[in-house]
Amino acid sequence: MLVLASASPRRRELLAQAGYTFEVRPADLPEDPRPGEEPVAYVVRLAREKAEAIYRALAGQESGAKLIDGRGLAVLGADTTVVVDGEILGKPQNAADAARMLRMLSGRTHRVITGVALATAEGTEVAAEVTAVRFVGLADEEIAAYVATGEPMDKAGAYAIQGRAARWIPRIEGCYFNVVGLPLALVTAMLEGHKQRT
């Protein structure tokens, strides 16, 4: 049984789009970076914590008529962040914070990093994907109009590449799905590797 330890509708859509059957059990954990924590270490740690928390909660529980003993249970955790000038940009706290982030991204290239963790009876495997994203220059009016749509408010870095912000992104280097929130090729490699080992 595959379980997605995320409340993100985008991750759910991507995993379904790739043909996987899964359940959703969001992990509710604090997502603040630790002092001095590097961005890759940060997202990998959060992905691991989410996957392991849900794995522990489900392993040994009854599922219908049968007991889940951990074997056959695989929990996928993920966390995505945007990094510019070494600063981790999570989800904006409010409209002013979203506008601040978009001004930082304007006319520049930033990195989108997703940490992925797969918790199974054999242990937890972790990996990370990094994509470079280029933004065109944005006028303050464009930023204000975009923030007013509400789209940036639940997105790391205050934008959705699959949404209205697509018109400002002339190029990326790396996995597009990583920027949406789940690097599907990496996830598939991890799930296939697990299947071959069991």
Biotite code that builds the C-alpha atoms (Angstrom):
import biotite.structure as struc

atoms = struc.array([
    struc.Atom([0.000, 0.000, 0.000], chain_id="A", res_id=1, res_name="MET", atom_name="CA", element="C"),
    struc.Atom([1.387, 3.382, -1.044], chain_id="A", res_id=2, res_name="LEU", atom_name="CA", element="C"),
    struc.Atom([0.585, 6.362, 1.174], chain_id="A", res_id=3, res_name="VAL", atom_name="CA", element="C"),
    struc.Atom([1.293, 10.018, 0.359], chain_id="A", res_id=4, res_name="LEU", atom_name="CA", element="C"),
    struc.Atom([2.195, 11.910, 3.546], chain_id="A", res_id=5, res_name="ALA", atom_name="CA", element="C"),
    struc.Atom([1.202, 15.299, 2.126], chain_id="A", res_id=6, res_name="SER", atom_name="CA", element="C"),
    struc.Atom([-1.869, 17.521, 2.017], chain_id="A", res_id=7, res_name="ALA", atom_name="CA", element="C"),
    struc.Atom([-0.682, 19.145, -1.233], chain_id="A", res_id=8, res_name="SER", atom_name="CA", element="C"),
    struc.Atom([-3.318, 18.857, -3.974], chain_id="A", res_id=9, res_name="PRO", atom_name="CA", element="C"),
    struc.Atom([-0.545, 19.294, -6.546], chain_id="A", res_id=10, res_name="ARG", atom_name="CA", element="C"),
    struc.Atom([1.406, 16.283, -5.256], chain_id="A", res_id=11, res_name="ARG", atom_name="CA", element="C"),
    struc.Atom([-1.794, 14.255, -5.197], chain_id="A", res_id=12, res_name="ARG", atom_name="CA", element="C"),
    struc.Atom([-2.584, 15.218, -8.806], chain_id="A", res_id=13, res_name="GLU", atom_name="CA", element="C"),
    struc.Atom([0.946, 14.453, -10.014], chain_id="A", res_id=14, res_name="LEU", atom_name="CA", element="C"),
    struc.Atom([1.087, 11.045, -8.358], chain_id="A", res_id=15, res_name="LEU", atom_name="CA", element="C"),
    struc.Atom([-2.315, 10.142, -9.820], chain_id="A", res_id=16, res_name="ALA", atom_name="CA", element="C"),
    struc.Atom([-1.259, 11.490, -13.222], chain_id="A", res_id=17, res_name="GLN", atom_name="CA", element="C"),
    struc.Atom([1.722, 9.117, -13.136], chain_id="A", res_id=18, res_name="ALA", atom_name="CA", element="C"),
    struc.Atom([-0.675, 6.202, -12.664], chain_id="A", res_id=19, res_name="GLY", atom_name="CA", element="C"),
    struc.Atom([-0.152, 5.401, -8.983], chain_id="A", res_id=20, res_name="TYR", atom_name="CA", element="C"),
    struc.Atom([-2.885, 4.180, -6.646], chain_id="A", res_id=21, res_name="THR", atom_name="CA", element="C"),
    struc.Atom([-2.400, 5.577, -3.155], chain_id="A", res_id=22, res_name="PHE", atom_name="CA", element="C"),
    struc.Atom([-3.992, 6.897, 0.008], chain_id="A", res_id=23, res_name="GLU", atom_name="CA", element="C"),
    struc.Atom([-3.404, 10.381, 1.407], chain_id="A", res_id=24, res_name="VAL", atom_name="CA", element="C"),
    struc.Atom([-2.456, 10.806, 5.074], chain_id="A", res_id=25, res_name="ARG", atom_name="CA", element="C"),
    struc.Atom([-1.017, 14.287, 5.634], chain_id="A", res_id=26, res_name="PRO", atom_name="CA", element="C"),
    struc.Atom([1.688, 14.709, 8.266], chain_id="A", res_id=27, res_name="ALA", atom_name="CA", element="C"),
    struc.Atom([1.223, 17.760, 10.452], chain_id="A", res_id=28, res_name="ASP", atom_name="CA", element="C"),
    struc.Atom([4.727, 18.776, 11.516], chain_id="A", res_id=29, res_name="LEU", atom_name="CA", element="C"),
    struc.Atom([6.505, 22.108, 12.082], chain_id="A", res_id=30, res_name="PRO", atom_name="CA", element="C"),
    struc.Atom([8.257, 23.166, 8.883], chain_id="A", res_id=31, res_name="GLU", atom_name="CA", element="C"),
    struc.Atom([10.699, 25.803, 10.093], chain_id="A", res_id=32, res_name="ASP", atom_name="CA", element="C"),
    struc.Atom([14.338, 25.516, 9.023], chain_id="A", res_id=33, res_name="PRO", atom_name="CA", element="C"),
    struc.Atom([16.855, 24.984, 11.805], chain_id="A", res_id=34, res_name="ARG", atom_name="CA", element="C"),
    struc.Atom([19.474, 27.712, 12.356], chain_id="A", res_id=35, res_name="PRO", atom_name="CA", element="C"),
    struc.Atom([22.163, 27.422, 9.667], chain_id="A", res_id=36, res_name="GLY", atom_name="CA", element="C"),
    struc.Atom([20.430, 24.483, 7.968], chain_id="A", res_id=37, res_name="GLU", atom_name="CA", element="C"),
    struc.Atom([21.306, 24.172, 4.268], chain_id="A", res_id=38, res_name="GLU", atom_name="CA", element="C"),
    struc.Atom([18.318, 24.122, 1.868], chain_id="A", res_id=39, res_name="PRO", atom_name="CA", element="C"),
    struc.Atom([18.862, 20.547, 0.602], chain_id="A", res_id=40, res_name="VAL", atom_name="CA", element="C"),
    struc.Atom([19.313, 19.236, 4.149], chain_id="A", res_id=41, res_name="ALA", atom_name="CA", element="C"),
    struc.Atom([16.192, 21.145, 5.213], chain_id="A", res_id=42, res_name="TYR", atom_name="CA", element="C"),
    struc.Atom([13.813, 19.689, 2.605], chain_id="A", res_id=43, res_name="VAL", atom_name="CA", element="C"),
    struc.Atom([15.263, 16.175, 2.924], chain_id="A", res_id=44, res_name="VAL", atom_name="CA", element="C"),
    struc.Atom([14.841, 16.314, 6.724], chain_id="A", res_id=45, res_name="ARG", atom_name="CA", element="C"),
    struc.Atom([11.217, 17.447, 6.425], chain_id="A", res_id=46, res_name="LEU", atom_name="CA", element="C"),
    struc.Atom([10.422, 14.798, 3.803], chain_id="A", res_id=47, res_name="ALA", atom_name="CA", element="C"),
    struc.Atom([11.952, 12.122, 6.053], chain_id="A", res_id=48, res_name="ARG", atom_name="CA", element="C"),
    struc.Atom([10.109, 13.360, 9.158], chain_id="A", res_id=49, res_name="GLU", atom_name="CA", element="C"),
    struc.Atom([6.768, 13.376, 7.320], chain_id="A", res_id=50, res_name="LYS", atom_name="CA", element="C"),
    struc.Atom([7.224, 9.913, 5.791], chain_id="A", res_id=51, res_name="ALA", atom_name="CA", element="C"),
    struc.Atom([8.460, 8.334, 9.031], chain_id="A", res_id=52, res_name="GLU", atom_name="CA", element="C"),
    struc.Atom([5.724, 9.927, 11.175], chain_id="A", res_id=53, res_name="ALA", atom_name="CA", element="C"),
    struc.Atom([2.963, 8.520, 8.969], chain_id="A", res_id=54, res_name="ILE", atom_name="CA", element="C"),
    struc.Atom([4.742, 5.159, 8.597], chain_id="A", res_id=55, res_name="TYR", atom_name="CA", element="C"),
    struc.Atom([4.944, 4.814, 12.388], chain_id="A", res_id=56, res_name="ARG", atom_name="CA", element="C"),
    struc.Atom([1.285, 5.814, 12.728], chain_id="A", res_id=57, res_name="ALA", atom_name="CA", element="C"),
    struc.Atom([0.124, 3.219, 10.182], chain_id="A", res_id=58, res_name="LEU", atom_name="CA", element="C"),
    struc.Atom([2.445, 0.247, 10.740], chain_id="A", res_id=59, res_name="ALA", atom_name="CA", element="C"),
    struc.Atom([0.785, -2.145, 13.155], chain_id="A", res_id=60, res_name="GLY", atom_name="CA", element="C"),
    struc.Atom([-2.649, -0.548, 12.787], chain_id="A", res_id=61, res_name="GLN", atom_name="CA", element="C"),
    struc.Atom([-5.687, -2.428, 11.570], chain_id="A", res_id=62, res_name="GLU", atom_name="CA", element="C"),
    struc.Atom([-6.721, -1.673, 8.018], chain_id="A", res_id=63, res_name="SER", atom_name="CA", element="C"),
    struc.Atom([-10.148, -3.151, 7.427], chain_id="A", res_id=64, res_name="GLY", atom_name="CA", element="C"),
    struc.Atom([-9.941, -6.838, 8.289], chain_id="A", res_id=65, res_name="ALA", atom_name="CA", element="C"),
    struc.Atom([-6.195, -7.205, 7.956], chain_id="A", res_id=66, res_name="LYS", atom_name="CA", element="C"),
    struc.Atom([-3.350, -5.940, 10.069], chain_id="A", res_id=67, res_name="LEU", atom_name="CA", element="C"),
    struc.Atom([-0.736, -3.767, 8.398], chain_id="A", res_id=68, res_name="ILE", atom_name="CA", element="C"),
    struc.Atom([2.562, -5.075, 9.741], chain_id="A", res_id=69, res_name="ASP", atom_name="CA", element="C"),
    struc.Atom([4.721, -2.596, 7.849], chain_id="A", res_id=70, res_name="GLY", atom_name="CA", element="C"),
    struc.Atom([5.551, -5.052, 5.062], chain_id="A", res_id=71, res_name="ARG", atom_name="CA", element="C"),
    struc.Atom([3.993, -3.824, 1.870], chain_id="A", res_id=72, res_name="GLY", atom_name="CA", element="C"),
    struc.Atom([3.495, -0.369, 3.373], chain_id="A", res_id=73, res_name="LEU", atom_name="CA", element="C"),
    struc.Atom([5.395, 2.449, 1.645], chain_id="A", res_id=74, res_name="ALA", atom_name="CA", element="C"),
    struc.Atom([4.973, 6.063, 2.766], chain_id="A", res_id=75, res_name="VAL", atom_name="CA", element="C"),
    struc.Atom([6.097, 8.874, 0.478], chain_id="A", res_id=76, res_name="LEU", atom_name="CA", element="C"),
    struc.Atom([7.028, 12.205, 2.046], chain_id="A", res_id=77, res_name="GLY", atom_name="CA", element="C"),
    struc.Atom([8.063, 15.337, 0.159], chain_id="A", res_id=78, res_name="ALA", atom_name="CA", element="C"),
    struc.Atom([8.868, 18.951, 0.843], chain_id="A", res_id=79, res_name="ASP", atom_name="CA", element="C"),
    struc.Atom([9.617, 21.720, -1.665], chain_id="A", res_id=80, res_name="THR", atom_name="CA", element="C"),
    struc.Atom([11.307, 25.043, -1.153], chain_id="A", res_id=81, res_name="THR", atom_name="CA", element="C"),
    struc.Atom([12.521, 27.947, -3.275], chain_id="A", res_id=82, res_name="VAL", atom_name="CA", element="C"),
    struc.Atom([16.021, 29.330, -2.717], chain_id="A", res_id=83, res_name="VAL", atom_name="CA", element="C"),
    struc.Atom([17.382, 32.691, -3.855], chain_id="A", res_id=84, res_name="VAL", atom_name="CA", element="C"),
    struc.Atom([20.619, 34.253, -2.577], chain_id="A", res_id=85, res_name="ASP", atom_name="CA", element="C"),
    struc.Atom([20.865, 31.381, -0.110], chain_id="A", res_id=86, res_name="GLY", atom_name="CA", element="C"),
    struc.Atom([17.543, 32.361, 1.498], chain_id="A", res_id=87, res_name="GLU", atom_name="CA", element="C"),
    struc.Atom([14.876, 29.686, 1.860], chain_id="A", res_id=88, res_name="ILE", atom_name="CA", element="C"),
    struc.Atom([11.495, 30.964, 0.689], chain_id="A", res_id=89, res_name="LEU", atom_name="CA", element="C"),
    struc.Atom([8.648, 28.910, 2.096], chain_id="A", res_id=90, res_name="GLY", atom_name="CA", element="C"),
    struc.Atom([4.961, 29.714, 1.794], chain_id="A", res_id=91, res_name="LYS", atom_name="CA", element="C"),
    struc.Atom([4.199, 33.428, 2.240], chain_id="A", res_id=92, res_name="PRO", atom_name="CA", element="C"),
    struc.Atom([2.715, 34.511, 5.563], chain_id="A", res_id=93, res_name="GLN", atom_name="CA", element="C"),
    struc.Atom([0.538, 37.184, 3.968], chain_id="A", res_id=94, res_name="ASN", atom_name="CA", element="C"),
    struc.Atom([0.115, 39.287, 0.810], chain_id="A", res_id=95, res_name="ALA", atom_name="CA", element="C"),
    struc.Atom([3.003, 41.623, 1.669], chain_id="A", res_id=96, res_name="ALA", atom_name="CA", element="C"),
    struc.Atom([5.313, 38.637, 2.179], chain_id="A", res_id=97, res_name="ASP", atom_name="CA", element="C"),
    struc.Atom([4.224, 37.155, -1.165], chain_id="A", res_id=98, res_name="ALA", atom_name="CA", element="C"),
    struc.Atom([4.993, 40.458, -2.915], chain_id="A", res_id=99, res_name="ALA", atom_name="CA", element="C"),
    struc.Atom([8.405, 40.588, -1.201], chain_id="A", res_id=100, res_name="ARG", atom_name="CA", element="C"),
    struc.Atom([9.258, 37.100, -2.461], chain_id="A", res_id=101, res_name="MET", atom_name="CA", element="C"),
    struc.Atom([8.153, 37.846, -6.011], chain_id="A", res_id=102, res_name="LEU", atom_name="CA", element="C"),
    struc.Atom([10.290, 41.002, -6.050], chain_id="A", res_id=103, res_name="ARG", atom_name="CA", element="C"),
    struc.Atom([13.264, 38.845, -5.002], chain_id="A", res_id=104, res_name="MET", atom_name="CA", element="C"),
    struc.Atom([12.616, 36.417, -7.888], chain_id="A", res_id=105, res_name="LEU", atom_name="CA", element="C"),
    struc.Atom([12.004, 39.138, -10.500], chain_id="A", res_id=106, res_name="SER", atom_name="CA", element="C"),
    struc.Atom([14.550, 39.129, -13.357], chain_id="A", res_id=107, res_name="GLY", atom_name="CA", element="C"),
    struc.Atom([16.637, 36.363, -11.790], chain_id="A", res_id=108, res_name="ARG", atom_name="CA", element="C"),
    struc.Atom([17.258, 32.637, -11.695], chain_id="A", res_id=109, res_name="THR", atom_name="CA", element="C"),
    struc.Atom([16.455, 30.766, -8.496], chain_id="A", res_id=110, res_name="HIS", atom_name="CA", element="C"),
    struc.Atom([16.515, 27.135, -7.401], chain_id="A", res_id=111, res_name="ARG", atom_name="CA", element="C"),
    struc.Atom([13.562, 24.929, -6.522], chain_id="A", res_id=112, res_name="VAL", atom_name="CA", element="C"),
    struc.Atom([14.536, 22.005, -4.301], chain_id="A", res_id=113, res_name="ILE", atom_name="CA", element="C"),
    struc.Atom([12.316, 19.074, -3.384], chain_id="A", res_id=114, res_name="THR", atom_name="CA", element="C"),
    struc.Atom([13.317, 16.523, -0.783], chain_id="A", res_id=115, res_name="GLY", atom_name="CA", element="C"),
    struc.Atom([11.711, 13.095, -1.185], chain_id="A", res_id=116, res_name="VAL", atom_name="CA", element="C"),
    struc.Atom([11.609, 10.250, 1.353], chain_id="A", res_id=117, res_name="ALA", atom_name="CA", element="C"),
    struc.Atom([10.230, 6.727, 1.052], chain_id="A", res_id=118, res_name="LEU", atom_name="CA", element="C"),
    struc.Atom([9.659, 4.998, 4.393], chain_id="A", res_id=119, res_name="ALA", atom_name="CA", element="C"),
    struc.Atom([9.208, 1.204, 4.281], chain_id="A", res_id=120, res_name="THR", atom_name="CA", element="C"),
    struc.Atom([9.852, -1.806, 6.508], chain_id="A", res_id=121, res_name="ALA", atom_name="CA", element="C"),
    struc.Atom([13.438, -1.802, 5.193], chain_id="A", res_id=122, res_name="GLU", atom_name="CA", element="C"),
    struc.Atom([14.089, 1.766, 6.362], chain_id="A", res_id=123, res_name="GLY", atom_name="CA", element="C"),
    struc.Atom([13.872, 5.217, 4.801], chain_id="A", res_id=124, res_name="THR", atom_name="CA", element="C"),
    struc.Atom([15.418, 6.197, 1.487], chain_id="A", res_id=125, res_name="GLU", atom_name="CA", element="C"),
    struc.Atom([15.901, 9.903, 0.798], chain_id="A", res_id=126, res_name="VAL", atom_name="CA", element="C"),
    struc.Atom([16.838, 11.965, -2.240], chain_id="A", res_id=127, res_name="ALA", atom_name="CA", element="C"),
    struc.Atom([16.549, 15.526, -3.539], chain_id="A", res_id=128, res_name="ALA", atom_name="CA", element="C"),
    struc.Atom([15.891, 17.157, -6.896], chain_id="A", res_id=129, res_name="GLU", atom_name="CA", element="C"),
    struc.Atom([17.064, 20.654, -7.867], chain_id="A", res_id=130, res_name="VAL", atom_name="CA", element="C"),
    struc.Atom([15.667, 22.724, -10.749], chain_id="A", res_id=131, res_name="THR", atom_name="CA", element="C"),
    struc.Atom([16.828, 26.183, -11.846], chain_id="A", res_id=132, res_name="ALA", atom_name="CA", element="C"),
    struc.Atom([13.980, 28.553, -12.757], chain_id="A", res_id=133, res_name="VAL", atom_name="CA", element="C"),
    struc.Atom([14.369, 31.848, -14.619], chain_id="A", res_id=134, res_name="ARG", atom_name="CA", element="C"),
    struc.Atom([11.914, 34.720, -14.052], chain_id="A", res_id=135, res_name="PHE", atom_name="CA", element="C"),
    struc.Atom([11.517, 37.750, -16.315], chain_id="A", res_id=136, res_name="VAL", atom_name="CA", element="C"),
    struc.Atom([11.490, 41.175, -14.680], chain_id="A", res_id=137, res_name="GLY", atom_name="CA", element="C"),
    struc.Atom([8.182, 41.982, -12.985], chain_id="A", res_id=138, res_name="LEU", atom_name="CA", element="C"),
    struc.Atom([6.597, 45.381, -12.502], chain_id="A", res_id=139, res_name="ALA", atom_name="CA", element="C"),
    struc.Atom([5.128, 46.179, -9.089], chain_id="A", res_id=140, res_name="ASP", atom_name="CA", element="C"),
    struc.Atom([1.671, 46.356, -10.716], chain_id="A", res_id=141, res_name="GLU", atom_name="CA", element="C"),
    struc.Atom([2.060, 42.811, -12.102], chain_id="A", res_id=142, res_name="GLU", atom_name="CA", element="C"),
    struc.Atom([3.123, 41.523, -8.692], chain_id="A", res_id=143, res_name="ILE", atom_name="CA", element="C"),
    struc.Atom([0.205, 43.234, -6.955], chain_id="A", res_id=144, res_name="ALA", atom_name="CA", element="C"),
    struc.Atom([-2.308, 41.881, -9.484], chain_id="A", res_id=145, res_name="ALA", atom_name="CA", element="C"),
    struc.Atom([-0.912, 38.346, -9.134], chain_id="A", res_id=146, res_name="TYR", atom_name="CA", element="C"),
    struc.Atom([-0.940, 38.438, -5.335], chain_id="A", res_id=147, res_name="VAL", atom_name="CA", element="C"),
    struc.Atom([-4.556, 39.675, -5.471], chain_id="A", res_id=148, res_name="ALA", atom_name="CA", element="C"),
    struc.Atom([-5.563, 36.432, -7.267], chain_id="A", res_id=149, res_name="THR", atom_name="CA", element="C"),
    struc.Atom([-4.635, 34.478, -4.129], chain_id="A", res_id=150, res_name="GLY", atom_name="CA", element="C"),
    struc.Atom([-2.663, 31.933, -6.161], chain_id="A", res_id=151, res_name="GLU", atom_name="CA", element="C"),
    struc.Atom([0.706, 32.613, -4.472], chain_id="A", res_id=152, res_name="PRO", atom_name="CA", element="C"),
    struc.Atom([-0.533, 32.170, -0.916], chain_id="A", res_id=153, res_name="MET", atom_name="CA", element="C"),
    struc.Atom([-0.021, 28.417, -0.403], chain_id="A", res_id=154, res_name="ASP", atom_name="CA", element="C"),
    struc.Atom([3.014, 28.008, -2.652], chain_id="A", res_id=155, res_name="LYS", atom_name="CA", element="C"),
    struc.Atom([6.703, 27.952, -1.728], chain_id="A", res_id=156, res_name="ALA", atom_name="CA", element="C"),
    struc.Atom([8.273, 31.058, -3.240], chain_id="A", res_id=157, res_name="GLY", atom_name="CA", element="C"),
    struc.Atom([4.806, 32.595, -3.767], chain_id="A", res_id=158, res_name="ALA", atom_name="CA", element="C"),
    struc.Atom([4.173, 31.316, -7.295], chain_id="A", res_id=159, res_name="TYR", atom_name="CA", element="C"),
    struc.Atom([2.738, 28.388, -9.241], chain_id="A", res_id=160, res_name="ALA", atom_name="CA", element="C"),
    struc.Atom([4.618, 27.455, -12.421], chain_id="A", res_id=161, res_name="ILE", atom_name="CA", element="C"),
    struc.Atom([1.514, 25.561, -13.576], chain_id="A", res_id=162, res_name="GLN", atom_name="CA", element="C"),
    struc.Atom([-0.656, 28.626, -12.950], chain_id="A", res_id=163, res_name="GLY", atom_name="CA", element="C"),
    struc.Atom([-0.619, 32.304, -13.927], chain_id="A", res_id=164, res_name="ARG", atom_name="CA", element="C"),
    struc.Atom([3.086, 32.684, -13.169], chain_id="A", res_id=165, res_name="ALA", atom_name="CA", element="C"),
    struc.Atom([3.881, 30.449, -16.177], chain_id="A", res_id=166, res_name="ALA", atom_name="CA", element="C"),
    struc.Atom([3.907, 33.553, -18.404], chain_id="A", res_id=167, res_name="ARG", atom_name="CA", element="C"),
    struc.Atom([6.910, 34.940, -16.508], chain_id="A", res_id=168, res_name="TRP", atom_name="CA", element="C"),
    struc.Atom([9.116, 31.837, -16.755], chain_id="A", res_id=169, res_name="ILE", atom_name="CA", element="C"),
    struc.Atom([10.965, 31.678, -20.079], chain_id="A", res_id=170, res_name="PRO", atom_name="CA", element="C"),
    struc.Atom([13.141, 28.722, -19.114], chain_id="A", res_id=171, res_name="ARG", atom_name="CA", element="C"),
    struc.Atom([13.958, 26.107, -16.543], chain_id="A", res_id=172, res_name="ILE", atom_name="CA", element="C"),
    struc.Atom([16.876, 23.706, -16.206], chain_id="A", res_id=173, res_name="GLU", atom_name="CA", element="C"),
    struc.Atom([15.854, 20.400, -14.690], chain_id="A", res_id=174, res_name="GLY", atom_name="CA", element="C"),
    struc.Atom([12.605, 18.647, -13.832], chain_id="A", res_id=175, res_name="CYS", atom_name="CA", element="C"),
    struc.Atom([9.415, 20.659, -14.434], chain_id="A", res_id=176, res_name="TYR", atom_name="CA", element="C"),
    struc.Atom([7.388, 18.443, -12.082], chain_id="A", res_id=177, res_name="PHE", atom_name="CA", element="C"),
    struc.Atom([9.874, 19.220, -9.322], chain_id="A", res_id=178, res_name="ASN", atom_name="CA", element="C"),
    struc.Atom([8.826, 22.871, -9.541], chain_id="A", res_id=179, res_name="VAL", atom_name="CA", element="C"),
    struc.Atom([5.156, 21.858, -9.321], chain_id="A", res_id=180, res_name="VAL", atom_name="CA", element="C"),
    struc.Atom([5.998, 19.922, -6.154], chain_id="A", res_id=181, res_name="GLY", atom_name="CA", element="C"),
    struc.Atom([6.952, 16.300, -6.895], chain_id="A", res_id=182, res_name="LEU", atom_name="CA", element="C"),
    struc.Atom([9.803, 15.110, -9.159], chain_id="A", res_id=183, res_name="PRO", atom_name="CA", element="C"),
    struc.Atom([7.999, 12.178, -10.764], chain_id="A", res_id=184, res_name="LEU", atom_name="CA", element="C"),
    struc.Atom([10.999, 10.485, -12.404], chain_id="A", res_id=185, res_name="ALA", atom_name="CA", element="C"),
    struc.Atom([12.902, 10.482, -9.107], chain_id="A", res_id=186, res_name="LEU", atom_name="CA", element="C"),
    struc.Atom([9.863, 9.199, -7.186], chain_id="A", res_id=187, res_name="VAL", atom_name="CA", element="C"),
    struc.Atom([9.299, 6.457, -9.767], chain_id="A", res_id=188, res_name="THR", atom_name="CA", element="C"),
    struc.Atom([12.937, 5.347, -9.524], chain_id="A", res_id=189, res_name="ALA", atom_name="CA", element="C"),
    struc.Atom([12.622, 5.129, -5.730], chain_id="A", res_id=190, res_name="MET", atom_name="CA", element="C"),
    struc.Atom([9.323, 3.192, -5.875], chain_id="A", res_id=191, res_name="LEU", atom_name="CA", element="C"),
    struc.Atom([10.623, 0.801, -8.571], chain_id="A", res_id=192, res_name="GLU", atom_name="CA", element="C"),
    struc.Atom([13.800, 0.217, -6.562], chain_id="A", res_id=193, res_name="GLY", atom_name="CA", element="C"),
    struc.Atom([11.724, -0.614, -3.501], chain_id="A", res_id=194, res_name="HIS", atom_name="CA", element="C"),
    struc.Atom([9.521, -2.987, -5.502], chain_id="A", res_id=195, res_name="LYS", atom_name="CA", element="C"),
    struc.Atom([12.563, -4.866, -6.824], chain_id="A", res_id=196, res_name="GLN", atom_name="CA", element="C"),
    struc.Atom([13.982, -5.286, -3.313], chain_id="A", res_id=197, res_name="ARG", atom_name="CA", element="C"),
    struc.Atom([10.761, -6.743, -1.858], chain_id="A", res_id=198, res_name="THR", atom_name="CA", element="C"),
])
